[in-house]
């Protein structure tokens, strides 16, 4: 019974304070890092890694 009461209090706390939270903006950036293959020519890893760093 104590576990149930604890879960209820935790859930009530989360719901109550969750109402006051506002969404934060999120910026996300991804890179398509491929494997180093000699047939890439100008797009080989030695040229691409400069942009990643």
C-alpha positions as CSV (number, residue, x, y, z in Angstrom):
1,X,0.0,0.0,0.0
2,X,2.9,2.4,0.7
3,X,4.3,1.9,-2.8
4,X,0.9,2.7,-4.3
5,X,0.6,5.9,-2.2
6,X,4.2,6.8,-3.1
7,X,3.5,6.4,-6.8
8,X,0.3,8.4,-6.5
9,X,2.1,11.3,-4.8
10,X,4.9,11.2,-7.3
11,X,2.4,11.2,-10.2
12,X,0.4,14.0,-8.7
13,X,3.6,16.0,-8.1
14,X,4.7,15.5,-11.8
15,X,1.2,16.5,-13.1
16,X,0.9,19.5,-10.9
17,X,4.3,21.0,-11.7
18,X,4.2,19.8,-15.3
19,X,1.4,22.3,-15.9
20,X,3.8,25.1,-15.1
21,X,6.6,24.0,-17.4
22,X,6.8,25.5,-20.9
23,X,8.4,23.9,-23.9
24,X,12.0,24.9,-24.7
25,X,13.2,25.5,-28.2
26,X,15.4,22.7,-29.5
27,X,18.0,23.0,-32.3
28,X,19.3,19.8,-33.7
29,X,22.1,19.2,-36.3
30,X,23.1,15.9,-37.8
31,X,25.9,14.8,-40.1
32,X,26.0,11.9,-42.4
33,X,29.4,10.5,-41.6
34,X,30.2,7.8,-44.1
35,X,33.1,5.4,-44.2
36,X,36.4,6.4,-45.8
37,X,36.3,5.1,-49.3
38,X,38.9,6.0,-52.0
39,X,36.3,6.1,-54.7
40,X,34.7,9.2,-53.1
41,X,37.2,11.5,-54.9
42,X,36.6,15.1,-53.8
43,X,34.1,13.9,-51.2
44,X,36.6,11.7,-49.3
45,X,37.0,11.9,-45.6
46,X,40.1,14.1,-45.7
47,X,37.9,16.9,-47.3
48,X,34.7,16.3,-45.3
49,X,36.3,16.1,-41.8
50,X,37.2,19.8,-41.8
51,X,33.5,20.7,-41.9
52,X,32.7,18.3,-39.1
53,X,35.3,19.7,-36.7
